[in-house]
Amino acid sequence: MLTFVFIKFFVMLKKSTLEEVLVSQKKKIKESDLGLSRSLLEELSKVPKQFALIISGIRRCGKSTLLNQFISKYIEDSFLYLNFDSAKLYTFEIDDFQLLDEIIEKSDFKWLIFDEIQIIKAWEVYVRQKIDEGYYVIITGSNASLLSRELGTKLTGRHITKELFPFSYSEFCAFNSLEKSEEALTDYIEHGGFPGYLKERNQDIHTTILDDIVYRDIAVRHNIRDVKSLKHLLIFLATNTGKLISANKLKQVVGLKSTATITEYFNYFEESYLIQLVPKFSYSHKVQLVNPKKVYFIDSGLQSAISASYSQDLGRKLENIVFWELRRQKKTLHYFSENAKECDFVVSDDNKVSNLIQVCHNLSTENEKREINGLLEAMEFFNLEKGFILTLNQEDSITVHGKRIEVVPVYKYF
């Protein structure tokens, strides 16, 4: 009888390879363009040493550039930079942190900067160790859930998270040397805020961003074979930005039989910062869960690259812009719907409703009654005396039954 013996070969990471990667990556990030100074930059310098600083955000939104700006302004050369999303590090496992420690111990690094570290199993244990040893630690990543899940275990109370998004409207104007105006806002709606795209104005850049997220960050990571349906669902969401959606009603539309599968896909899109789902306002959490949610897409330029709609639908796109501007301000957001009347945004700070906002491209005789009545209903519900209708270019004041509505162009409001 013949006996076959199968030997499994393990490809071990060499210390020399790790050193080569460190030198190459550090050189690359130091030589990269500093670009436009991001509004988040000053906040990063205020994080205490005993906390890990987490910077998360969608791929290609400028995290590496932000790091370079921070390094240039606050660190100079006493740092180690390692991006784990590298082909040369595909075999990196938790035991290889020992090799990294050997390199760190022979150097005078004060700062340890890790990019996409969440792809390494048990990374949070190592980060906690380095914080305890007195190092400043910065972590960046493009998946909110993978970061937060581990942070909630070994790093509870020892981390501060900052989110970076594509350029805001203000940053877009600064990047393009534009005055804030209706024309600049229209340009922002068309092109969005991804820095790399704005440099080249090449639609292939948007396509590459989407493909990297859909295939690498979602399909491969979550072992999804039906990528066609995954992308079909994303196209549907991009096309229906600002509209109400529910997983149950989407089954037939996108060709998926399971509501649970669609809900999982929603979660994957949110984790990767492609979309955000906004619930209906209710004091009951159960009511929030069972009602449809509004969907918003991360960037209007990226949306145009994937949307199946041939219509401009500027009202929805303007609403999408407003959502992300509020999201950058760390506001808690809901939509309002009672008595067949709706208001786009219920804005809360510290669990207290602070503002109500309605958005429309143009306030006209056709939509004026609907927009005003929806806002008034919300103002009555929350007992607020003032609300806002944000438009592309209109400015006015309306008083109804002692309640004041300010009509303001989006570019002036923000």
C-alpha positions in Angstrom: 0.0 0.0 0.0 1.3 3.4 -0.9 1.1 6.1 1.7 1.1 9.7 0.6 2.4 12.2 3.1 1.4 15.8 2.5 3.7 18.5 4.0 2.3 22.0 4.5 4.8 24.7 3.9 4.5 27.9 5.7 5.8 31.1 4.2 7.5 32.9 7.1 7.9 36.7 7.2 11.6 37.6 7.3 12.8 40.5 9.5 14.7 41.8 6.5 11.5 42.0 4.4 9.8 43.9 7.2 12.7 46.3 7.5 12.6 46.8 3.7 8.8 47.6 3.8 9.2 50.0 6.7 11.9 52.0 4.9 10.0 52.1 1.6 6.7 53.0 3.1 8.2 55.7 5.4 10.0 57.3 2.4 6.8 57.2 0.3 4.6 58.9 2.9 7.2 61.6 3.6 7.6 62.4 -0.1 3.8 62.5 -0.8 2.1 65.8 -1.5 0.9 67.6 1.7 -2.1 68.8 -0.2 -4.9 70.9 1.4 -4.7 71.2 5.1 -7.7 69.3 6.4 -10.0 70.7 9.0 -9.5 67.6 11.2 -5.7 68.2 11.5 -5.8 70.5 14.6 -8.0 68.0 16.5 -5.5 65.2 16.1 -2.8 67.1 18.1 -5.0 67.2 21.2 -5.2 63.5 21.8 -3.4 62.6 25.1 -0.5 60.2 25.0 -2.2 57.4 26.9 -4.9 57.1 24.2 -4.6 55.4 20.8 -5.7 57.8 18.1 -7.9 56.1 15.6 -8.5 57.7 12.2 -11.2 55.9 10.1 -12.8 56.8 6.8 -13.6 55.5 3.3 -10.7 54.5 1.0 -9.0 57.3 -0.8 -10.6 60.1 1.2 -7.2 61.5 2.3 -6.1 59.6 5.4 -2.5 59.1 4.3 -2.3 62.8 3.3 -3.7 63.8 6.7 -1.1 61.6 8.3 1.6 63.2 6.3 0.4 66.7 7.3 0.4 65.6 11.0 3.9 64.1 10.7 5.2 67.2 9.0 3.7 69.6 11.6 4.0 67.6 14.9 6.3 64.6 14.6 9.2 65.3 12.1 11.2 62.0 11.9 10.7 60.1 15.2 8.1 57.7 13.9 7.5 54.3 12.5 4.9 53.9 9.7 3.6 50.5 8.6 0.7 49.9 6.2 -0.4 46.3 6.6 -2.3 46.4 3.3 0.8 45.4 1.4 1.5 42.4 -0.8 4.8 41.9 1.0 3.0 41.5 4.3 0.3 39.1 3.3 1.8 36.4 5.6 2.0 38.8 8.6 0.5 37.1 11.7 0.4 38.0 15.4 3.8 36.3 16.1 5.4 38.6 13.6 4.8 41.5 16.0 7.9 40.2 17.8 10.0 41.0 14.7 8.4 44.5 14.7 9.3 44.9 18.4 13.0 44.0 17.7 13.1 46.8 15.1 11.4 49.3 17.4 13.6 48.6 20.3 16.7 49.4 18.3 15.3 52.7 17.2 14.3 56.0 18.9 10.7 56.0 17.7 8.2 57.9 19.8 5.3 57.5 17.5 4.0 54.3 16.0 1.6 54.7 13.0 -0.3 51.7 11.7 -2.4 51.7 8.6 -5.1 49.1 8.0 -3.9 47.1 11.0 -7.4 45.7 11.5 -6.6 43.0 8.9 -4.2 41.4 11.4 -5.8 39.0 14.0 -5.5 40.2 17.6 -3.9 43.5 16.6 -5.6 45.3 19.5 -3.5 43.3 22.1 -0.3 44.6 20.5 -1.5 48.2 20.3 -2.5 48.1 24.0 1.0 46.8 24.8 2.6 49.7 23.0 0.4 52.3 24.7 1.3 50.8 28.1 5.0 51.1 27.1 4.6 54.8 26.6 4.4 55.1 22.8 2.1 57.5 20.9 0.0 55.2 18.7 -2.0 56.3 15.6 -4.2 53.8 13.7 -5.9 54.4 10.4 -8.4 52.1 8.7 -11.2 52.0 6.1 -13.6 49.7 8.0 -15.5 51.2 10.9 -16.9 48.0 12.3 -13.6 46.0 12.3 -11.9 48.8 14.1 -14.7 49.4 16.6 -15.3 45.7 17.4 -11.7 45.2 18.7 -11.5 48.6 20.2 -14.4 47.7 22.4 -12.5 44.8 23.9 -8.8 45.4 24.7 -8.8 49.2 24.2 -12.0 50.2 26.1 -11.4 53.7 27.4 -7.9 53.9 25.8 -8.7 55.2 22.4 -10.2 58.3 20.7 -11.7 57.9 17.3 -11.8 60.6 14.5 -13.5 60.1 11.2 -12.3 61.6 7.9 -14.6 62.0 5.0 -14.0 63.3 1.4 -13.7 67.0 1.1 -16.5 69.0 2.7 -18.0 71.9 0.7 -15.7 74.4 2.4 -12.6 72.2 1.7 -13.8 71.7 -1.9 -13.9 75.5 -2.3 -10.5 75.9 -0.7 -8.9 73.2 -2.8 -10.3 74.7 -6.0 -9.7 78.3 -5.0 -13.4 79.1 -5.3 -15.6 81.6 -3.4 -18.6 80.0 -1.8 -21.5 80.5 -4.2 -24.3 78.8 -6.1 -21.9 78.0 -8.9 -19.3 76.5 -6.6 -22.0 74.4 -4.8 -23.3 73.1 -8.2 -19.8 72.2 -9.1 -19.4 70.3 -5.8 -22.7 68.4 -6.4 -21.4 67.3 -9.8 -17.8 66.3 -8.8 -17.9 65.5 -5.1 -14.9 65.6 -2.7 -12.5 62.8 -3.4 -9.1 64.5 -3.5 -7.5 62.2 -6.1 -10.4 62.6 -8.5 -10.5 66.4 -8.1 -6.8 66.5 -9.1 -7.3 64.6 -12.3 -11.1 64.9 -13.0 -10.8 61.3 -14.4 -13.9 59.2 -13.8 -11.8 56.0 -13.8 -10.6 57.1 -10.3 -14.1 56.9 -9.0 -14.5 53.4 -10.7 -11.3 52.2 -9.0 -12.4 53.4 -5.6 -15.8 51.6 -6.0 -14.1 48.4 -7.3 -11.6 48.3 -4.4 -14.3 48.6 -1.8 -16.8 46.2 -3.4 -14.3 43.5 -4.3 -11.5 43.8 -1.8 -13.2 45.2 1.3 -16.5 43.5 1.1 -16.7 40.5 -1.3 -13.3 39.0 -0.4 -13.4 39.8 3.3 -16.9 38.4 3.7 -16.6 35.6 1.2 -19.4 36.8 -1.0 -19.6 34.9 -4.3 -22.6 36.6 -5.8 -20.8 39.9 -6.4 -23.2 40.8 -9.2 -26.1 41.1 -6.8 -23.9 42.9 -4.3 -23.1 45.5 -6.9 -26.7 45.6 -8.2 -27.8 46.5 -4.7 -25.2 49.3 -4.3 -26.3 50.8 -7.7 -29.9 50.8 -6.5 -28.9 52.6 -3.3 -26.8 55.1 -5.1 -29.7 55.7 -7.5 -32.2 56.2 -4.7 -30.2 58.4 -2.4 -32.4 60.4 0.0 -35.3 57.9 -0.4 -36.9 55.5 2.0 -35.8 51.9 1.7 -36.4 48.6 3.5 -34.6 45.2 3.1 -37.8 43.3 2.9 -39.1 45.3 -0.1 -35.8 45.2 -1.9 -35.7 41.4 -2.3 -37.4 41.3 -5.7 -35.8 44.5 -7.0 -32.2 43.2 -6.7 -32.8 39.5 -7.1 -31.8 38.4 -3.6 -34.2 36.0 -1.8 -33.2 36.6 1.8 -34.0 39.8 3.8 -31.2 38.8 6.1 -28.7 38.8 3.2 -29.8 42.3 2.1 -29.5 43.5 5.7 -26.0 42.1 5.9 -25.1 43.9 2.7 -26.4 47.1 4.1 -24.1 46.6 7.1 -21.1 46.0 4.9 -21.8 49.1 2.9 -22.1 51.2 6.0 -18.9 49.7 7.6 -17.0 50.7 4.4 -18.5 54.2 4.6 -20.2 53.9 1.2 -23.7 54.7 2.7 -25.4 55.6 5.8 -29.0 54.7 6.8 -31.0 57.2 8.8 -33.9 56.0 10.9 -37.3 57.6 11.5 -37.4 59.7 14.7 -39.2 58.0 17.5 -38.8 57.8 21.3 -39.3 54.1 20.8 -36.3 52.2 19.6 -38.5 49.4 18.3 -40.4 51.9 16.1 -37.1 53.1 14.7 -36.1 49.5 13.9 -39.3 48.5 12.1 -39.7 51.6 9.9 -38.0 52.1 6.6 -34.7 54.1 6.7 -33.4 56.9 4.4 -30.3 56.1 2.5 -27.4 58.6 1.9 -24.4 57.9 -0.4 -20.9 59.0 0.7 -20.1 61.4 -2.2 -22.1 62.9 -5.0 -19.3 62.5 -7.5 -18.9 58.8 -6.7 -22.7 58.5 -6.7 -22.9 59.9 -10.3 -20.3 57.3 -11.4 -22.4 54.4 -10.3 -26.0 55.7 -10.3 -28.4 54.1 -12.9 -30.5 57.3 -13.0 -30.5 59.6 -16.1 -32.3 62.3 -14.2 -30.4 65.1 -12.5 -32.6 65.0 -9.4 -30.8 67.9 -7.9 -33.1 68.1 -4.9 -32.0 64.6 -3.7 -28.4 65.4 -4.4 -28.6 68.6 -2.4 -30.2 66.7 0.4 -27.3 64.2 0.3 -24.8 67.1 0.5 -26.6 68.5 3.6 -26.7 65.1 5.3 -22.9 64.6 5.0 -22.2 68.2 6.1 -24.2 67.6 9.3 -22.6 64.1 9.7 -19.1 65.8 9.7 -20.3 67.9 12.5 -21.0 64.7 14.5 -24.7 65.4 14.7 -27.2 62.7 15.5 -29.7 62.6 12.6 -33.2 61.2 12.0 -36.0 61.9 9.6 -39.5 63.0 10.8 -42.7 61.5 9.5 -46.0 62.0 11.3 -49.6 62.5 10.1 -48.5 62.1 6.4 -46.1 65.0 6.8 -42.3 64.7 6.6 -39.2 66.7 7.5 -35.9 65.7 6.2 -33.6 66.1 9.2 -34.2 66.1 12.9 -30.8 67.2 14.3 -29.9 66.3 17.9 -27.0 67.2 20.2 -26.5 65.2 23.4 -29.9 63.5 23.0 -31.7 66.8 22.7 -33.3 68.0 19.4 -31.6 71.2 18.5 -32.6 71.9 14.9 -35.1 70.9 12.1 -34.1 71.1 8.5 -36.0 70.7 5.2 -34.1 70.5 1.9 -35.3 71.3 -1.6 -33.6 72.4 -4.7 -36.1 75.2 -5.3 -39.0 76.4 -3.2 -41.9 76.8 -5.7 -45.7 77.1 -5.8 -45.8 73.3 -6.5 -43.9 72.2 -3.4 -44.1 75.2 -1.0 -47.1 73.8 0.9 -45.6 70.3 1.3 -42.2 71.6 2.4 -43.6 74.2 4.9 -46.3 72.0 6.4 -43.8 69.1 6.9 -41.4 71.4 8.7 -44.2 73.0 10.8 -45.5 69.6 11.8 -42.0 68.8 13.1 -41.7 72.2 14.9 -45.0 71.6 16.7 -44.0 68.0 17.6 -40.7 69.2 19.1 -42.0 72.5 20.4 -39.3 74.5 18.4 -40.0 78.1 17.4 -37.5 78.1 14.4 -36.8 75.8 11.5 -34.8 75.9 8.2 -35.5 75.2 4.6 -32.2 74.9 2.7 -32.2 75.5 -1.0 -29.7 76.0 -3.9 -30.0 79.8 -4.1 -33.2 81.1 -2.4 -33.2 83.3 0.7 -36.3 84.4 2.6 -38.1 84.4 6.0 -41.6 83.0 6.6 -43.7 83.3 9.8 -46.7 81.0 10.3 -48.7 81.0 13.6 -45.8 82.6 15.5 -43.2 80.1 14.2 -40.3 81.3 12.0 -38.9 79.5 9.0 -35.6 80.7 7.5 -35.0 79.9 3.9 -31.3 79.8 3.3 -29.0 78.7 0.5 -27.0 75.6 1.4 -23.7 77.4 0.7 -24.5 80.2 3.2 -25.9 77.9 5.9 -22.6 75.9 6.1 
